[in-house]
Amino acid sequence: MPERQRLYILAAILLIVSLAGMTLVPGIGGLALYRQHQQSQTAQAIIAKLRTDNEQGQKSINVAQENPDFLVEISRGPSFNLVQRDEIILDYSKK
């Protein structure tokens, strides 16, 4: 083989090894950047969900502050079953 062909083959091999190294090197390679991008996307989705939950919670707080009967309805509901002082509960359900 002529000397020039050997240099081209050697250059091609070095280029392939360099590209593979840049892609696969832990921490700075293309795969690491892709993983960081995926983690960033996941974090953004979690942040969006938390913002929505926070807005819904704030709306509930505003309703409770504006309408005290709302809290009474919730406290007397099936989740808490609270009663006022001097109230008697008669349970006629079959057990």
QUINORLIN-V771221 format. One record per helix or strand of 3 or more residues. SS is the DSSP state (@ for helix, = for strand). FROM is the first residue (numbers start at 1). TO is the last residue. Records with the same first field share a line. If there is no record, write none. Layout:
# QUINORLIN-V771221
SS->FROM-TO + FROM-TO
This chain:
# QUINORLIN-V771221
@->3-24 + 30-66 + 68-76
